[in-house]
Amino acid sequence: DLRLSYTRVRFRVVTADEVRRYWATGEPRDKAGGYAIQGYGAVFIEHIAGSYSGVMGLPLAETAQLLVAVGVSVWHPEA
């Protein structure tokens, strides 16, 4: 049973100066997509449709649903 999580991220128009300044922060150098939605790169995002946590790396809500579906609790045992 294949499950997918889709997210669309739309950037606003970014100027050449903004690109240079963003690069100078060092943030985009180790990012697969070249930006960090939870960092400086967030200022470029105009719209997001889908999983915010999926853009960061792991779609948490969807992962929790899959775990619950196979009997794994997503809550700490004392909760």
C-alpha positions in Angstrom: 0.0 0.0 0.0 1.8 3.1 -1.3 1.2 6.4 0.5 2.5 9.7 -0.8 2.5 13.2 0.6 2.5 16.1 -1.8 3.3 19.7 -1.0 3.5 22.7 -3.3 5.6 25.6 -2.3 5.5 28.8 -4.3 8.1 31.5 -4.0 7.5 35.2 -4.6 9.8 37.0 -7.1 13.3 37.1 -5.5 15.7 39.8 -6.6 19.4 39.1 -7.5 20.4 41.0 -4.4 18.2 38.9 -2.2 19.7 35.7 -3.7 23.2 37.0 -3.0 22.3 37.9 0.6 20.6 34.6 1.2 23.6 32.7 -0.1 25.8 34.8 2.2 23.9 33.4 5.2 25.3 30.0 4.4 21.9 28.4 4.9 21.2 27.2 1.3 24.6 25.4 0.9 23.5 22.2 2.6 19.8 22.1 1.6 18.5 19.6 -0.9 16.1 22.2 -2.3 18.4 25.2 -1.7 16.3 26.7 1.0 15.1 26.1 4.6 11.4 26.7 5.1 12.1 27.0 8.9 15.0 29.4 8.4 15.8 32.5 6.4 14.4 31.0 3.2 10.9 31.3 4.7 10.8 35.0 3.7 10.6 34.0 0.0 7.6 31.7 0.4 4.4 33.2 -0.9 2.2 30.1 -0.6 2.3 26.6 0.7 -0.3 23.8 0.0 0.3 20.5 1.8 2.5 19.4 4.6 4.8 22.0 6.2 6.7 19.3 8.1 7.0 17.4 4.8 9.0 20.3 3.3 11.3 20.2 6.4 11.9 16.5 5.7 9.2 14.2 7.2 5.5 14.7 6.9 4.6 14.2 10.5 0.8 14.0 10.4 0.9 11.5 7.6 3.6 9.4 9.3 1.6 9.4 12.5 -1.5 8.1 10.6 0.6 5.3 9.1 2.0 4.3 12.5 -1.4 4.2 14.1 -2.7 2.1 11.2 -0.2 -0.6 12.0 -0.8 -0.4 15.8 2.1 1.8 16.9 1.2 4.5 19.4 2.5 8.0 18.6 2.1 9.1 22.2 4.5 8.6 25.0 3.4 5.6 27.2 2.7 7.9 30.2 0.5 10.3 28.2 
